[in-house]
Amino acid sequence: MDKIDIDHLADLQKLTISHIANHVSVFNDEEDPDFEQYDLALIGIPLDYENPEETNCSAAPDVIRQQFLQLFNWENSLRLIDLGNIRQGESPMDTYHALSVVIRECCESNVVPIILGGTHDFAFGQYMGHGESGGSVNVATIDERIDLRQPDEEIDSQSFLFNILAHQPNYLGEYFQIGYQNYLVDPMTVDTLNKLNFECHRLGYIRRDMRRFEPLIRDANMVSVDLSAIRYSDAPAQRFASPNGLLPEEACKLARYAGISDNVRSFGLYECFIEKDTNGVSAQLIAQMIWHFIDGYYARKNERPYEYSKDYVQYVVELDVEGHDIHFIKSLKSERWWMKLPLHDPENDRPYRLIPCTEEEYLEAVAQEIPDRWVNAFLKYSTAQVKTTR
């Protein structure tokens, strides 16, 4: 890791004690960081293998840091360390591996890394870090496109999802694609993911009610964001200029959903081409998304709904089909909901799985409509269970 210089990035003399710059520790590269002192870590990726001689996003991490350090800190117990920037390996795969090692160390130390990209292919290294730390990995990607193209040789920003799906051993549990735009995506790509019982939700679906995406992100272990998911006029530092996309407030709300999730253990922000950034608004927006993620992190409830207590209420919906009742659990602390799936959960050694959901899905069941998420999860995990027992 290359150490960063806060004095170079922020004029501390012009900032007050309330600015984030005065609340961030910096890894000095001389001894291993004491992760027990921290909750969150910044990791920069000042690399772009795809556009080495063109406008690229290798300068993004430090410019985003500059904007982030100038924001005000509202969290009295903020414990944030900047680990610096990933050094370039001899090959892209070496660099993905270096990132995965840092991600793994953070996860195993209960420190949540915030990754400042870099091109979106580094999400593969982010994923590998989770997989190598043990257990399955639920992935949520916020992007206007679905990066499932089969690579010619090396992984790139439009093919990393293919490599995640094809990687052996397979760590992938759930996959959620959020905010894609139909006219930018081959329908066969969506069909492929749907056949795997993964969830793909287009931009228009988000616009109807953003609250329905909180359960998806709550179920994810890692979240990656491509800047192109945001409307070009609000974030011009994009590889592909497109007039449609998430609004800034929607992007910040999704970032806070990721922060408040007890399951999310890393948050990656990719594809910021700083040389295209008009008046620095893209870097400012990413900095504000990081701020909202951190704000959400310190609002976590550490909920464990399978541990029955006075903090949870269970509802049983009797369906017209005999023997197919659905159990719901509601938290009285956060008013969040879960559905019970009557299939064994080997990771937690329970006779059922918990699927995050919304109150609307509970009301669907009351109206005798089985929620799509329940059906998809049942098909996915019942098929996997049959394969395991053979």
C-alpha atoms as a printed R data frame, in Angstrom:
    type eleno elety resid chain resno       x       y       z
1   ATOM     1    CA   MET     A     1   0.000   0.000   0.000
2   ATOM     2    CA   ASP     A     2   1.209   3.540  -0.771
3   ATOM     3    CA   LYS     A     3   0.718   5.979   2.085
4   ATOM     4    CA   ILE     A     4  -1.382   9.084   1.433
5   ATOM     5    CA   ASP     A     5  -0.507  12.563   2.644
6   ATOM     6    CA   ILE     A     6  -3.490  14.300   4.233
7   ATOM     7    CA   ASP     A     7  -1.539  17.559   4.516
8   ATOM     8    CA   HIS     A     8  -1.170  17.507   0.725
9   ATOM     9    CA   LEU     A     9  -4.835  16.697   0.122
10  ATOM    10    CA   ALA     A    10  -6.380  19.091   2.631
11  ATOM    11    CA   ASP     A    11  -5.282  22.459   3.971
12  ATOM    12    CA   LEU     A    12  -5.753  21.651   7.647
13  ATOM    13    CA   GLN     A    13  -5.161  25.261   8.667
14  ATOM    14    CA   LYS     A    14  -8.306  26.282   6.800
15  ATOM    15    CA   LEU     A    15 -10.398  23.444   8.237
16  ATOM    16    CA   THR     A    16 -12.020  23.318  11.651
17  ATOM    17    CA   ILE     A    17 -11.835  20.511  14.188
18  ATOM    18    CA   SER     A    18 -15.249  19.399  12.937
19  ATOM    19    CA   HIS     A    19 -14.026  18.551   9.427
20  ATOM    20    CA   ILE     A    20 -13.421  14.878   8.617
21  ATOM    21    CA   ALA     A    21  -9.756  15.587   7.809
22  ATOM    22    CA   ASN     A    22  -9.161  16.000  11.549
23  ATOM    23    CA   HIS     A    23 -10.809  12.674  12.403
24  ATOM    24    CA   VAL     A    24  -9.053  10.256  10.022
25  ATOM    25    CA   SER     A    25  -6.034   8.154  10.955
26  ATOM    26    CA   VAL     A    26  -3.454   7.400   8.269
27  ATOM    27    CA   PHE     A    27  -1.633   4.089   7.802
28  ATOM    28    CA   ASN     A    28   2.093   4.876   8.062
29  ATOM    29    CA   ASP     A    29   3.296   1.824   6.083
30  ATOM    30    CA   GLU     A    30   5.882   1.009   8.766
31  ATOM    31    CA   GLU     A    31   3.875  -1.398  10.891
32  ATOM    32    CA   ASP     A    32   0.616  -3.306  10.560
33  ATOM    33    CA   PRO     A    33  -2.441  -1.234  11.494
34  ATOM    34    CA   ASP     A    34  -4.179  -2.118  14.754
35  ATOM    35    CA   PHE     A    35  -7.580  -2.877  13.251
36  ATOM    36    CA   GLU     A    36  -9.158  -3.184  16.696
37  ATOM    37    CA   GLN     A    37  -9.060   0.611  16.889
38  ATOM    38    CA   TYR     A    38 -11.122   1.117  13.711
39  ATOM    39    CA   ASP     A    39 -14.556   0.422  12.260
40  ATOM    40    CA   LEU     A    40 -13.985   1.632   8.691
41  ATOM    41    CA   ALA     A    41 -11.094   1.908   6.233
42  ATOM    42    CA   LEU     A    42 -10.511   3.818   3.000
43  ATOM    43    CA   ILE     A    43  -8.629   2.016   0.207
44  ATOM    44    CA   GLY     A    44  -7.667   3.755  -3.033
45  ATOM    45    CA   ILE     A    45  -7.059   2.109  -6.424
46  ATOM    46    CA   PRO     A    46  -5.179   4.661  -8.595
47  ATOM    47    CA   LEU     A    47  -5.074   2.283 -11.571
48  ATOM    48    CA   ASP     A    48  -6.696   1.905 -14.968
49  ATOM    49    CA   TYR     A    49  -5.452  -0.984 -17.106
50  ATOM    50    CA   GLU     A    50  -7.949  -0.314 -19.892
51  ATOM    51    CA   ASN     A    51  -7.051   3.293 -20.735
52  ATOM    52    CA   PRO     A    52  -3.359   3.715 -19.881
53  ATOM    53    CA   GLU     A    53  -2.742   6.518 -22.387
54  ATOM    54    CA   GLU     A    54  -6.203   8.068 -22.527
55  ATOM    55    CA   THR     A    55  -8.445   9.910 -20.097
56  ATOM    56    CA   ASN     A    56  -8.678   7.411 -17.269
57  ATOM    57    CA   CYS     A    57  -9.782   7.042 -13.675
58  ATOM    58    CA   SER     A    58  -6.414   6.417 -12.012
59  ATOM    59    CA   ALA     A    59  -6.400   9.917 -10.482
60  ATOM    60    CA   ALA     A    60  -9.821   9.493  -8.871
61  ATOM    61    CA   PRO     A    61  -8.974   8.212  -5.350
62  ATOM    62    CA   ASP     A    62  -6.967  11.236  -4.194
63  ATOM    63    CA   VAL     A    63  -9.374  13.759  -5.742
64  ATOM    64    CA   ILE     A    64 -12.327  12.021  -4.048
65  ATOM    65    CA   ARG     A    65 -10.379  12.024  -0.772
66  ATOM    66    CA   GLN     A    66  -9.838  15.765  -1.168
67  ATOM    67    CA   GLN     A    67 -13.559  16.348  -1.355
68  ATOM    68    CA   PHE     A    68 -14.373  13.871   1.417
69  ATOM    69    CA   LEU     A    69 -11.881  15.339   3.907
70  ATOM    70    CA   GLN     A    70 -13.564  18.741   3.578
71  ATOM    71    CA   LEU     A    71 -16.964  17.435   4.698
72  ATOM    72    CA   PHE     A    72 -18.109  17.869   8.278
73  ATOM    73    CA   ASN     A    73 -18.034  14.947  10.699
74  ATOM    74    CA   TRP     A    74 -21.245  14.417  12.680
75  ATOM    75    CA   GLU     A    75 -20.210  11.129  14.292
76  ATOM    76    CA   ASN     A    76 -18.559  11.484  17.711
77  ATOM    77    CA   SER     A    77 -17.321   7.897  17.647
78  ATOM    78    CA   LEU     A    78 -15.911   7.907  14.093
79  ATOM    79    CA   ARG     A    79 -13.086   5.362  13.877
80  ATOM    80    CA   LEU     A    80 -11.780   5.616  10.312
81  ATOM    81    CA   ILE     A    81  -8.347   4.791   8.914
82  ATOM    82    CA   ASP     A    82  -7.034   5.545   5.441
83  ATOM    83    CA   LEU     A    83  -4.952   2.553   4.367
84  ATOM    84    CA   GLY     A    84  -3.586   4.377   1.317
85  ATOM    85    CA   ASN     A    85  -3.499   3.200  -2.294
86  ATOM    86    CA   ILE     A    86  -3.068  -0.291  -3.745
87  ATOM    87    CA   ARG     A    87   0.241  -0.674  -5.589
88  ATOM    88    CA   GLN     A    88   0.208  -1.917  -9.149
89  ATOM    89    CA   GLY     A    89   1.160  -5.561  -9.580
90  ATOM    90    CA   GLU     A    90   2.975  -7.108 -12.518
91  ATOM    91    CA   SER     A    91  -0.376  -8.033 -14.050
92  ATOM    92    CA   PRO     A    92  -4.023  -7.065 -13.462
93  ATOM    93    CA   MET     A    93  -4.615 -10.407 -11.715
94  ATOM    94    CA   ASP     A    94  -1.760  -9.640  -9.304
95  ATOM    95    CA   THR     A    95  -3.415  -6.331  -8.432
96  ATOM    96    CA   TYR     A    96  -6.841  -7.952  -7.970
97  ATOM    97    CA   HIS     A    97  -5.132 -10.397  -5.622
98  ATOM    98    CA   ALA     A    98  -3.468  -7.569  -3.672
99  ATOM    99    CA   LEU     A    99  -6.858  -5.900  -3.224
100 ATOM   100    CA   SER     A   100  -8.438  -9.200  -2.172
101 ATOM   101    CA   VAL     A   101  -5.788  -9.681   0.533
102 ATOM   102    CA   VAL     A   102  -6.525  -6.251   2.029
103 ATOM   103    CA   ILE     A   103 -10.298  -6.836   1.820
104 ATOM   104    CA   ARG     A   104  -9.920 -10.219   3.513
105 ATOM   105    CA   GLU     A   105  -7.832  -8.780   6.344
106 ATOM   106    CA   CYS     A   106 -10.400  -6.029   6.888
107 ATOM   107    CA   CYS     A   107 -13.335  -8.465   6.886
108 ATOM   108    CA   GLU     A   108 -11.624 -10.842   9.299
109 ATOM   109    CA   SER     A   109 -10.930  -7.868  11.607
110 ATOM   110    CA   ASN     A   110 -14.534  -6.584  11.419
111 ATOM   111    CA   VAL     A   111 -13.397  -3.422   9.635
112 ATOM   112    CA   VAL     A   112 -15.555  -2.305   6.687
113 ATOM   113    CA   PRO     A   113 -13.452  -1.112   3.715
114 ATOM   114    CA   ILE     A   114 -14.634   1.670   1.423
115 ATOM   115    CA   ILE     A   115 -12.932   1.272  -1.965
116 ATOM   116    CA   LEU     A   116 -12.196   4.271  -4.163
117 ATOM   117    CA   GLY     A   117 -11.723   3.001  -7.727
118 ATOM   118    CA   GLY     A   118 -10.342   2.460 -10.255
119 ATOM   119    CA   THR     A   119 -12.256   0.712 -13.006
120 ATOM   120    CA   HIS     A   120 -15.178  -1.554 -12.160
121 ATOM   121    CA   ASP     A   121 -13.209  -4.740 -12.841
122 ATOM   122    CA   PHE     A   122 -11.605  -4.267  -9.404
123 ATOM   123    CA   ALA     A   123 -14.955  -5.397  -8.012
124 ATOM   124    CA   PHE     A   124 -13.620  -8.882  -8.869
125 ATOM   125    CA   GLY     A   125 -10.806  -8.367  -6.330
126 ATOM   126    CA   GLN     A   126 -13.373  -7.031  -3.865
127 ATOM   127    CA   TYR     A   127 -15.420 -10.215  -4.365
128 ATOM   128    CA   MET     A   128 -12.404 -12.516  -4.014
129 ATOM   129    CA   GLY     A   129 -11.484 -10.895  -0.699
130 ATOM   130    CA   HIS     A   130 -14.903 -11.805   0.676
131 ATOM   131    CA   GLY     A   131 -14.849 -15.319  -0.718
132 ATOM   132    CA   GLU     A   132 -11.424 -16.081   0.684
133 ATOM   133    CA   SER     A   133 -12.519 -14.939   4.153
134 ATOM   134    CA   GLY     A   134 -15.050 -17.797   4.227
135 ATOM   135    CA   GLY     A   135 -18.727 -18.434   3.436
136 ATOM   136    CA   SER     A   136 -20.826 -17.483   0.453
137 ATOM   137    CA   VAL     A   137 -20.886 -13.915  -0.861
138 ATOM   138    CA   ASN     A   138 -24.023 -11.951  -1.720
139 ATOM   139    CA   VAL     A   139 -23.228  -9.232  -4.269
140 ATOM   140    CA   ALA     A   140 -25.192  -6.069  -5.107
141 ATOM   141    CA   THR     A   141 -24.128  -4.042  -8.148
142 ATOM   142    CA   ILE     A   142 -25.514  -0.585  -8.923
143 ATOM   143    CA   ASP     A   143 -24.863   0.086 -12.610
144 ATOM   144    CA   GLU     A   144 -26.646   1.234 -15.767
145 ATOM   145    CA   ARG     A   145 -25.229  -1.797 -17.620
146 ATOM   146    CA   ILE     A   146 -24.764  -5.469 -16.712
147 ATOM   147    CA   ASP     A   147 -21.071  -6.331 -17.061
148 ATOM   148    CA   LEU     A   148 -21.485  -9.945 -18.158
149 ATOM   149    CA   ARG     A   149 -19.618  -9.889 -21.469
150 ATOM   150    CA   GLN     A   150 -17.268 -12.853 -21.872
151 ATOM   151    CA   PRO     A   151 -13.706 -11.466 -21.805
152 ATOM   152    CA   ASP     A   152 -11.357 -12.016 -24.739
153 ATOM   153    CA   GLU     A   153  -8.326 -12.408 -22.489
154 ATOM   154    CA   GLU     A   154  -7.986 -10.266 -19.354
155 ATOM   155    CA   ILE     A   155 -10.880  -9.247 -17.117
156 ATOM   156    CA   ASP     A   156 -12.152  -5.743 -17.841
157 ATOM   157    CA   SER     A   157 -14.822  -3.412 -16.520
158 ATOM   158    CA   GLN     A   158 -17.492  -4.895 -18.795
159 ATOM   159    CA   SER     A   159 -16.767  -8.553 -18.061
160 ATOM   160    CA   PHE     A   160 -15.944  -8.865 -14.352
161 ATOM   161    CA   LEU     A   161 -19.379 -10.335 -13.569
162 ATOM   162    CA   PHE     A   162 -18.684 -13.189 -15.997
163 ATOM   163    CA   ASN     A   163 -15.505 -13.949 -14.057
164 ATOM   164    CA   ILE     A   164 -17.384 -13.885 -10.753
165 ATOM   165    CA   LEU     A   165 -19.952 -16.365 -12.102
166 ATOM   166    CA   ALA     A   166 -17.310 -18.598 -13.694
167 ATOM   167    CA   HIS     A   167 -14.815 -18.574 -10.834
168 ATOM   168    CA   GLN     A   168 -14.030 -21.831  -9.059
169 ATOM   169    CA   PRO     A   169 -14.482 -22.331  -6.217
170 ATOM   170    CA   ASN     A   170 -17.825 -20.604  -6.482
171 ATOM   171    CA   TYR     A   171 -18.406 -18.235  -3.547
172 ATOM   172    CA   LEU     A   172 -21.448 -16.472  -5.007
173 ATOM   173    CA   GLY     A   173 -24.674 -16.738  -3.035
174 ATOM   174    CA   GLU     A   174 -27.084 -14.053  -4.233
175 ATOM   175    CA   TYR     A   175 -26.619 -11.455  -6.946
176 ATOM   176    CA   PHE     A   176 -28.631  -8.239  -7.212
177 ATOM   177    CA   GLN     A   177 -28.371  -5.924 -10.241
178 ATOM   178    CA   ILE     A   178 -29.824  -2.519  -9.402
179 ATOM   179    CA   GLY     A   179 -30.571   0.392 -11.721
180 ATOM   180    CA   TYR     A   180 -29.792  -1.050 -15.158
181 ATOM   181    CA   GLN     A   181 -31.406   0.610 -18.185
182 ATOM   182    CA   ASN     A   182 -33.220  -1.677 -20.623
183 ATOM   183    CA   TYR     A   183 -32.018   0.017 -23.811
184 ATOM   184    CA   LEU     A   184 -28.367  -0.407 -22.716
185 ATOM   185    CA   VAL     A   185 -28.613  -4.109 -21.862
186 ATOM   186    CA   ASP     A   186 -29.015  -7.196 -24.056
187 ATOM   187    CA   PRO     A   187 -32.261  -8.944 -22.972
188 ATOM   188    CA   MET     A   188 -30.421 -12.283 -23.169
189 ATOM   189    CA   THR     A   189 -28.125 -11.057 -20.374
190 ATOM   190    CA   VAL     A   190 -31.077 -10.356 -18.093
191 ATOM   191    CA   ASP     A   191 -32.605 -13.700 -19.063
192 ATOM   192    CA   THR     A   192 -29.369 -15.492 -18.122
193 ATOM   193    CA   LEU     A   193 -29.338 -13.948 -14.640
194 ATOM   194    CA   ASN     A   194 -33.061 -14.574 -14.146
195 ATOM   195    CA   LYS     A   195 -32.576 -18.267 -14.991
196 ATOM   196    CA   LEU     A   196 -30.005 -18.392 -12.204
197 ATOM   197    CA   ASN     A   197 -32.696 -16.932  -9.894
198 ATOM   198    CA   PHE     A   198 -30.740 -13.718  -9.442
199 ATOM   199    CA   GLU     A   199 -32.553 -10.394  -9.250
200 ATOM   200    CA   CYS     A   200 -32.256  -7.659 -11.895
201 ATOM   201    CA   HIS     A   201 -34.111  -4.385 -11.379
202 ATOM   202    CA   ARG     A   202 -34.175  -1.619 -13.953
203 ATOM   203    CA   LEU     A   203 -34.007   2.089 -13.251
204 ATOM   204    CA   GLY     A   204 -37.757   2.638 -13.751
205 ATOM   205    CA   TYR     A   205 -38.522   0.055 -11.066
206 ATOM   206    CA   ILE     A   206 -36.389   2.013  -8.573
207 ATOM   207    CA   ARG     A   207 -38.300   5.190  -9.331
208 ATOM   208    CA   ARG     A   208 -41.611   3.698  -8.213
209 ATOM   209    CA   ASP     A   209 -40.475   3.169  -4.636
210 ATOM   210    CA   MET     A   210 -36.849   3.148  -3.523
211 ATOM   211    CA   ARG     A   211 -37.714   1.484  -0.230
212 ATOM   212    CA   ARG     A   212 -38.119  -1.858  -1.984
213 ATOM   213    CA   PHE     A   213 -34.340  -1.892  -2.595
214 ATOM   214    CA   GLU     A   214 -33.375  -1.666   1.045
215 ATOM   215    CA   PRO     A   215 -33.946  -5.447   1.576
216 ATOM   216    CA   LEU     A   216 -31.763  -6.291  -1.434
217 ATOM   217    CA   ILE     A   217 -28.863  -4.231  -0.146
218 ATOM   218    CA   ARG     A   218 -29.507  -5.474   3.398
219 ATOM   219    CA   ASP     A   219 -28.965  -9.009   2.084
220 ATOM   220    CA   ALA     A   220 -25.677  -8.136   0.325
221 ATOM   221    CA   ASN     A   221 -22.191  -8.675   1.748
222 ATOM   222    CA   MET     A   222 -20.523  -6.384  -0.784
223 ATOM   223    CA   VAL     A   223 -21.875  -3.463  -2.799
224 ATOM   224    CA   SER     A   224 -20.210  -2.022  -5.897
225 ATOM   225    CA   VAL     A   225 -21.284   1.195  -7.604
226 ATOM   226    CA   ASP     A   226 -20.443   2.259 -11.158
227 ATOM   227    CA   LEU     A   227 -20.604   6.047 -11.496
228 ATOM   228    CA   SER     A   228 -22.444   5.610 -14.809
229 ATOM   229    CA   ALA     A   229 -25.517   4.503 -12.829
230 ATOM   230    CA   ILE     A   230 -25.994   8.193 -11.999
231 ATOM   231    CA   ARG     A   231 -27.391  10.722 -14.462
232 ATOM   232    CA   TYR     A   232 -24.601  12.257 -16.560
233 ATOM   233    CA   SER     A   233 -25.593  15.848 -15.835
234 ATOM   234    CA   ASP     A   234 -25.107  15.140 -12.115
235 ATOM   235    CA   ALA     A   235 -21.926  13.063 -12.476
236 ATOM   236    CA   PRO     A   236 -20.103  13.922 -15.723
237 ATOM   237    CA   ALA     A   237 -16.887  11.994 -14.929
238 ATOM   238    CA   GLN     A   238 -18.206   8.866 -16.663
239 ATOM   239    CA   ARG     A   239 -16.809   6.509 -19.275
240 ATOM   240    CA   PHE     A   240 -20.153   6.474 -21.121
241 ATOM   241    CA   ALA     A   241 -22.247   9.665 -21.184
242 ATOM   242    CA   SER     A   242 -25.957   8.919 -20.785
243 ATOM   243    CA   PRO     A   243 -28.814  11.366 -20.107
244 ATOM   244    CA   ASN     A   244 -30.684   9.015 -17.751
245 ATOM   245    CA   GLY     A   245 -29.727   7.521 -14.425
246 ATOM   246    CA   LEU     A   246 -30.099   7.774 -10.675
247 ATOM   247    CA   LEU     A   247 -30.500  11.214  -9.167
248 ATOM   248    CA   PRO     A   248 -27.841  12.268  -6.625
249 ATOM   249    CA   GLU     A   249 -30.247  11.988  -3.689
250 ATOM   250    CA   GLU     A   250 -31.215   8.477  -4.834
251 ATOM   251    CA   ALA     A   251 -27.548   7.460  -5.044
252 ATOM   252    CA   CYS     A   252 -26.916   8.803  -1.539
253 ATOM   253    CA   LYS     A   253 -29.978   6.972  -0.216
254 ATOM   254    CA   LEU     A   254 -28.741   3.665  -1.670
255 ATOM   255    CA   ALA     A   255 -25.319   4.361  -0.115
256 ATOM   256    CA   ARG     A   256 -26.980   4.846   3.266
257 ATOM   257    CA   TYR     A   257 -28.934   1.606   2.806
258 ATOM   258    CA   ALA     A   258 -25.570  -0.107   2.307
259 ATOM   259    CA   GLY     A   259 -24.143   1.550   5.399
260 ATOM   260    CA   ILE     A   260 -27.064   0.650   7.645
261 ATOM   261    CA   SER     A   261 -27.060  -3.018   6.580
262 ATOM   262    CA   ASP     A   262 -25.618  -5.346   9.206
263 ATOM   263    CA   ASN     A   263 -24.420  -7.644   6.396
264 ATOM   264    CA   VAL     A   264 -22.540  -5.241   4.104
265 ATOM   265    CA   ARG     A   265 -18.830  -5.668   4.761
266 ATOM   266    CA   SER     A   266 -17.396  -3.630   1.869
267 ATOM   267    CA   PHE     A   267 -18.514  -0.737  -0.313
268 ATOM   268    CA   GLY     A   268 -16.832   0.000  -3.657
269 ATOM   269    CA   LEU     A   269 -17.146   3.116  -5.832
270 ATOM   270    CA   TYR     A   270 -15.743   2.791  -9.352
271 ATOM   271    CA   GLU     A   271 -15.390   4.377 -12.813
272 ATOM   272    CA   CYS     A   272 -14.787   8.030 -11.943
273 ATOM   273    CA   PHE     A   273 -12.837   9.637 -14.829
274 ATOM   274    CA   ILE     A   274 -11.619  12.767 -13.057
275 ATOM   275    CA   GLU     A   275 -10.376  14.568 -16.192
276 ATOM   276    CA   LYS     A   276 -13.983  14.619 -17.414
277 ATOM   277    CA   ASP     A   277 -15.301  16.019 -14.148
278 ATOM   278    CA   THR     A   278 -16.974  19.401 -14.606
279 ATOM   279    CA   ASN     A   279 -16.393  21.637 -11.577
280 ATOM   280    CA   GLY     A   280 -15.543  18.580  -9.521
281 ATOM   281    CA   VAL     A   281 -19.193  17.622  -9.028
282 ATOM   282    CA   SER     A   282 -18.628  13.867  -9.561
283 ATOM   283    CA   ALA     A   283 -15.904  13.702  -6.909
284 ATOM   284    CA   GLN     A   284 -18.113  15.733  -4.589
285 ATOM   285    CA   LEU     A   285 -21.042  13.373  -5.138
286 ATOM   286    CA   ILE     A   286 -18.919  10.282  -4.458
287 ATOM   287    CA   ALA     A   287 -17.569  11.941  -1.311
288 ATOM   288    CA   GLN     A   288 -21.139  12.601  -0.196
289 ATOM   289    CA   MET     A   289 -22.084   8.973  -0.915
290 ATOM   290    CA   ILE     A   290 -19.203   7.886   1.336
291 ATOM   291    CA   TRP     A   291 -20.495  10.304   3.995
292 ATOM   292    CA   HIS     A   292 -23.977   8.748   3.771
293 ATOM   293    CA   PHE     A   293 -22.530   5.231   3.919
294 ATOM   294    CA   ILE     A   294 -20.655   6.115   7.118
295 ATOM   295    CA   ASP     A   295 -23.750   7.819   8.539
296 ATOM   296    CA   GLY     A   296 -25.679   4.606   7.882
297 ATOM   297    CA   TYR     A   297 -22.922   2.453   9.374
298 ATOM   298    CA   TYR     A   298 -23.172   4.207  12.728
299 ATOM   299    CA   ALA     A   299 -26.953   3.724  12.671
300 ATOM   300    CA   ARG     A   300 -26.677  -0.075  12.418
301 ATOM   301    CA   LYS     A   301 -28.950  -1.993  14.790
302 ATOM   302    CA   ASN     A   302 -26.965  -5.271  14.868
303 ATOM   303    CA   GLU     A   303 -30.234  -7.110  14.424
304 ATOM   304    CA   ARG     A   304 -30.361 -10.890  14.673
305 ATOM   305    CA   PRO     A   305 -34.018 -11.762  13.995
306 ATOM   306    CA   TYR     A   306 -33.431 -15.494  14.447
307 ATOM   307    CA   GLU     A   307 -32.734 -14.812  18.114
308 ATOM   308    CA   TYR     A   308 -36.288 -14.474  19.330
309 ATOM   309    CA   SER     A   309 -36.867 -11.728  21.864
310 ATOM   310    CA   LYS     A   310 -39.274  -8.954  22.706
311 ATOM   311    CA   ASP     A   311 -37.653  -6.933  19.886
312 ATOM   312    CA   TYR     A   312 -39.278  -9.074  17.171
313 ATOM   313    CA   VAL     A   313 -42.812 -10.055  16.237
314 ATOM   314    CA   GLN     A   314 -43.615 -13.105  14.113
315 ATOM   315    CA   TYR     A   315 -46.560 -13.254  11.740
316 ATOM   316    CA   VAL     A   316 -47.837 -16.412  10.035
317 ATOM   317    CA   VAL     A   317 -49.751 -15.965   6.794
318 ATOM   318    CA   GLU     A   318 -51.975 -18.926   5.971
319 ATOM   319    CA   LEU     A   319 -52.144 -19.416   2.226
320 ATOM   320    CA   ASP     A   320 -54.998 -21.069   0.386
321 ATOM   321    CA   VAL     A   321 -52.594 -23.840  -0.672
322 ATOM   322    CA   GLU     A   322 -52.459 -26.243   2.263
323 ATOM   323    CA   GLY     A   323 -49.056 -26.618   3.891
324 ATOM   324    CA   HIS     A   324 -47.600 -23.489   2.294
325 ATOM   325    CA   ASP     A   325 -47.823 -20.902   5.036
326 ATOM   326    CA   ILE     A   326 -45.221 -18.115   5.063
327 ATOM   327    CA   HIS     A   327 -43.690 -16.863   8.301
328 ATOM   328    CA   PHE     A   328 -42.678 -13.196   8.553
329 ATOM   329    CA   ILE     A   329 -40.596 -11.495  11.227
330 ATOM   330    CA   LYS     A   330 -40.765  -7.772  12.002
331 ATOM   331    CA   SER     A   331 -38.211  -5.871  14.048
332 ATOM   332    CA   LEU     A   332 -39.717  -3.470  16.562
333 ATOM   333    CA   LYS     A   333 -36.407  -1.587  16.706
334 ATOM   334    CA   SER     A   334 -36.078  -0.729  13.009
335 ATOM   335    CA   GLU     A   335 -39.467  -1.840  11.595
336 ATOM   336    CA   ARG     A   336 -37.606  -3.958   9.020
337 ATOM   337    CA   TRP     A   337 -39.070  -7.263   7.806
338 ATOM   338    CA   TRP     A   338 -37.823 -10.771   6.944
339 ATOM   339    CA   MET     A   339 -39.459 -13.851   5.378
340 ATOM   340    CA   LYS     A   340 -38.683 -17.370   6.526
341 ATOM   341    CA   LEU     A   341 -37.730 -19.873   3.861
342 ATOM   342    CA   PRO     A   342 -38.366 -23.480   5.040
343 ATOM   343    CA   LEU     A   343 -34.975 -24.745   3.841
344 ATOM   344    CA   HIS     A   344 -31.880 -25.579   5.869
345 ATOM   345    CA   ASP     A   345 -29.320 -22.801   6.255
346 ATOM   346    CA   PRO     A   346 -25.957 -24.590   6.566
347 ATOM   347    CA   GLU     A   347 -23.928 -21.437   7.266
348 ATOM   348    CA   ASN     A   348 -25.951 -20.621  10.384
349 ATOM   349    CA   ASP     A   349 -27.023 -24.224  11.101
350 ATOM   350    CA   ARG     A   350 -30.722 -23.375  11.177
351 ATOM   351    CA   PRO     A   351 -33.680 -25.314   9.715
352 ATOM   352    CA   TYR     A   352 -34.745 -22.197   7.787
353 ATOM   353    CA   ARG     A   353 -33.304 -19.255   5.872
354 ATOM   354    CA   LEU     A   354 -34.152 -15.620   6.474
355 ATOM   355    CA   ILE     A   355 -34.835 -13.462   3.415
356 ATOM   356    CA   PRO     A   356 -35.010  -9.665   3.955
357 ATOM   357    CA   CYS     A   357 -38.249  -8.205   2.618
358 ATOM   358    CA   THR     A   358 -40.603  -5.247   2.863
359 ATOM   359    CA   GLU     A   359 -43.938  -4.788   4.602
360 ATOM   360    CA   GLU     A   360 -45.487  -4.641   1.125
361 ATOM   361    CA   GLU     A   361 -44.388  -8.231   0.508
362 ATOM   362    CA   TYR     A   362 -46.049  -9.252   3.752
363 ATOM   363    CA   LEU     A   363 -49.243  -7.561   2.550
364 ATOM   364    CA   GLU     A   364 -48.910  -9.396  -0.786
365 ATOM   365    CA   ALA     A   365 -48.906 -12.693   1.100
366 ATOM   366    CA   VAL     A   366 -51.929 -11.592   3.156
367 ATOM   367    CA   ALA     A   367 -53.674 -11.006  -0.196
368 ATOM   368    CA   GLN     A   368 -52.759 -14.614  -1.146
369 ATOM   369    CA   GLU     A   369 -49.972 -13.610  -3.549
370 ATOM   370    CA   ILE     A   370 -46.665 -15.328  -2.888
371 ATOM   371    CA   PRO     A   371 -43.887 -12.678  -3.102
372 ATOM   372    CA   ASP     A   372 -41.520 -13.075  -6.058
373 ATOM   373    CA   ARG     A   373 -38.464 -12.906  -3.790
374 ATOM   374    CA   TRP     A   374 -39.760 -15.831  -1.742
375 ATOM   375    CA   VAL     A   375 -40.376 -17.887  -4.907
376 ATOM   376    CA   ASN     A   376 -36.974 -17.070  -6.446
377 ATOM   377    CA   ALA     A   377 -35.127 -17.858  -3.219
378 ATOM   378    CA   PHE     A   378 -37.051 -21.105  -2.748
379 ATOM   379    CA   LEU     A   379 -36.257 -22.258  -6.298
380 ATOM   380    CA   LYS     A   380 -32.603 -21.312  -5.950
381 ATOM   381    CA   TYR     A   381 -31.917 -22.876  -2.570
382 ATOM   382    CA   SER     A   382 -34.117 -25.946  -2.977
383 ATOM   383    CA   THR     A   383 -32.215 -26.775  -6.207
384 ATOM   384    CA   ALA     A   384 -28.891 -26.267  -4.420
385 ATOM   385    CA   GLN     A   385 -30.051 -28.441  -1.513
386 ATOM   386    CA   VAL     A   386 -30.999 -31.285  -3.858
387 ATOM   387    CA   LYS     A   387 -27.559 -31.119  -5.526
388 ATOM   388    CA   THR     A   388 -25.834 -31.202  -2.139
389 ATOM   389    CA   THR     A   389 -27.703 -34.291  -0.942
390 ATOM   390    CA   ARG     A   390 -27.012 -36.340  -4.063
